[in-house]
Amino acid sequence: MTPSITLLGPQRRPTLDRVLSSLAVDGPVAVVNAGWQERESDDAEILALAGRQAVNLRLYSRWMDVLRADPEYAAAEREHRQVLDELRQLYLIRLDHALRAESAVTARTDAHAHTLAMASADALEAVQLLDATHLARVAQLHDDFYGTWRLEERGSIAGHRAEVGELLSTAQCLVVAGGHVGDLIRVLHLFHLSPHVPPRLVAWSAGAMALTPRVVLFHDRAAQGASLTEVFDAGIGVVPGLVLLPHARRRLLTDDVLRMSALARRFAPDPCLVLDDGVRVDLGPDGALPPDARVVGTNGLISEGTAA
Amino acid sequence: MTTARTTSGELAVHRLTSATPLDAATVDRFLGEHEIPVVEGDRCTFLWRGEADEAWVCQRIVGLPDRIAMHRVHDSDLWYLVLELPEGSRVEYQIEIRRGEHYERFNDPLNEKRSHSPMGSSSVCFAVGYRTPDWVLPDPDARPGELRELVIRSEALGRDAHVTLYLPARFRPSASYPLLVVHDGGDFLQYASMKTVLDNLVHRLDVAETVVAFTHPGERLHEYANSAAHSRFLTAELLPELESSLPLVGQRAGRCLLGSSFGGVAALSAAYRSPDTYGSLVLMSGSFVFTDIGNDHGGGPVFDPVVEFVNGYRAKPRAVADRIFQSCGVYEELIVPNRSMVHVFENAGMQVRYTEARDGHSWENWRDRLRDALSWVYPGPQKLYYE
């Protein structure tokens, strides 16, 4: 059964309790806040907002337990992360050149409009191809890793998977908070949540990103300057066909319409959904966006929806 | 307090000197009302009060005389000098006076700001637009990393090599950390607040969680001046020891050498001798003195091996790392050699990020560049966090 999915903006001013109430959730709620990493156990506030029957799945703590209990797997996972990081660094080198080329071609005005349009489209297509091949390589590495290590047969992992599955089987709703999106993706896969998602799903920030099939990282205001917007990995894919941009106005140069336009065109046809403070988006059947959702248009502007 | 110039553009000190009579009480009041030096736009007024035959402001801004004479205000005991210091400047200085045949140099008694180095302390003037970065100050929210002392018997150096290891907060044996090796490690810790800086930058997600090896030189001017022994110590002794005992990335992308001044030469020369080992270099105010013809480099005998190395490198440049972060203060004599090296490094096929600051050859200059340097070499996971 496809769950009903609600995506929220950052919860600095929490709305989770009202959202759950509006969804008529009055039973057990499973909470994932593994993105908070070692602060996962500081969960009093989020559990209070999630209701009396809320339970923290403690996926980060379970992951640490697996690493302690299964040193052979821990070493393999560390090596797997290193390989992924190497691949990412090499992708970023190629992406840097491809994005510069796309930007330089798009900025040219000294040729026939039709010629420029063709060159610009081709340059963008090169970036899209790069993104797609990188994502495919990452998926291939994951497949090889999981195929080799057969997680379902490893005692400590299998035990935790069973416990998590049991907790989810009685939950009315799964809540996934933000934090470190890489760690969230890792634990969601490790403990195999996707087959057990309850009828309702509420997520925000990194938690929402980790549910999509294509996680895009971005930060135009990083300490070292605007960093490359990159395709990172696949989440568990229960939120289909969307590129999610939490904190968009804080993290992106939203006034730079050329840059924003390139972002929207690069990930089309998937819409780039803006999840700023106060936003609530209830996806329709098959993950359809409501008409008032705020998305980045191909003109580089954020549509002025009323999703809140 | 820092006062702004009046709308007429008249400097505070000129308003003071036009007052008659200029009695001691008026001077006392002026000094009490102004932060010294008085910064008004791009003009900085240095002041000293006392009896002397002559007085100077002594500083090391290349292009200006080392000693610039101060002017006595009428027949009073107040002396002043107005210097143009562009926005963002940070200048270390002292006051020198002459009484008869007796010369004396000291820090500015009217200015509490001090800068420290192994050579002692100086007064420091912050021109308009300069601010001490907040990430160099202790932040109670930043979880502290741990410093551990390590001694490695170095056959290459023929001595025990002391290394101070920095392990980031939340250090986990199951993780995998990049390594930064810092030359003049004790000075970077003491004078560039580098532990605090690392704690803060890691906490702010600006810099990746990194293991840092602060190395301590023996005969510094020898070991750091293109010494094969020093390079061998780093690459054949220190690196294997650390990579076998700590959870490090263990590949060139996760290895970086950092050095300032002669330490920059040491970093470059170690990478030159082992061009496949290090992914990144951070070269701050590197002493890259060279000659285009002849041997008259003006640096004295300690620079002879440096000039020989840099001349040789410039004649046959080659990639010694993937990326170089290079910085220099525009008020240093080394600014021209450093600017000259940027294109040499780039043409050798390395990615170079070069920055300049309106500062001198000082530890606080190097401290202030650490965020730009480290966040570029080992970017933090900001891009992965969406709270």
Chai-1 contact restraints between the chains, C-beta under 6 A:
chainA,res_idxA,chainB,res_idxB,connection_type,confidence,min_distance_angstrom,max_distance_angstrom,comment,restraint_id
A,L67,B,S174,contact,1.0,0.0,6.0,A-B,restraint_1
A,A74,B,S174,contact,1.0,0.0,6.0,A-B,restraint_2
A,R78,B,S176,contact,1.0,0.0,6.0,A-B,restraint_3
A,Q82,B,S176,contact,1.0,0.0,6.0,A-B,restraint_4
A,G178,B,Y386,contact,1.0,0.0,6.0,A-B,restraint_5
A,G178,B,E387,contact,1.0,0.0,6.0,A-B,restraint_6
A,H180,B,L384,contact,1.0,0.0,6.0,A-B,restraint_7
A,H180,B,Y385,contact,1.0,0.0,6.0,A-B,restraint_8
A,V181,B,L384,contact,1.0,0.0,6.0,A-B,restraint_9
A,V181,B,Y386,contact,1.0,0.0,6.0,A-B,restraint_10
A,G182,B,L384,contact,1.0,0.0,6.0,A-B,restraint_11
A,S205,B,Y386,contact,1.0,0.0,6.0,A-B,restraint_12
A,S205,B,E387,contact,1.0,0.0,6.0,A-B,restraint_13
A,A206,B,Y386,contact,1.0,0.0,6.0,A-B,restraint_14
A,L217,B,K383,contact,1.0,0.0,6.0,A-B,restraint_15
A,H219,B,Q382,contact,1.0,0.0,6.0,A-B,restraint_16
A,H219,B,K383,contact,1.0,0.0,6.0,A-B,restraint_17
A,A222,B,Q382,contact,1.0,0.0,6.0,A-B,restraint_18
A,A223,B,D206,contact,1.0,0.0,6.0,A-B,restraint_19
A,A223,B,R371,contact,1.0,0.0,6.0,A-B,restraint_20
A,A223,B,S375,contact,1.0,0.0,6.0,A-B,restraint_21
A,Q224,B,S375,contact,1.0,0.0,6.0,A-B,restraint_22
A,Q224,B,W376,contact,1.0,0.0,6.0,A-B,restraint_23
A,Q224,B,P379,contact,1.0,0.0,6.0,A-B,restraint_24
A,S227,B,K383,contact,1.0,0.0,6.0,A-B,restraint_25
A,P246,B,Y386,contact,1.0,0.0,6.0,A-B,restraint_26
